[in-house]
């Protein structure tokens, strides 16, 4: 039997046993007496329809400039949300998950994001749930429960 045929199953087994790629980012923000409290203090977001596998890894990195926010990469967003915001992705969303909406039609934005790409944000805790819905819809998103 050919050596390649003998080791091929080992390669396949190894490839299928690798950990699954992270698909979501869980964000918990604490309040500080020095700044106003954020409206949404606990959320999780996912990117849908995006070809870039490492996009969540990039956006979900802890930012040292935002000390009161913790980000954690997870396989999926947990249950228990009070609302879901589904918004079109723009190239800017890859740097800031809250930057969503329609892309400029005049070509000012790079065309690195497909038209059907979406950012789906699950909201768990908020100081003002109605404002979370308003913020979603005013940025071009659709609110659901």
Buried (B, 14 or more C-beta within 10 A) or exposed (E): EEEEEEEEEEEEEEEEEEEEEBBBBBBBBEEEEEEEBBBBBBBBBBBEEBEEEEBBEEBBEEEEEEEBBEBEBBEEBEEEBEBBBBBBBBBBBBEEBBBBBEBEEEEEBEEEBEEEBBBBBBBBBBEEBEEBBEBBEEBEBEBEE
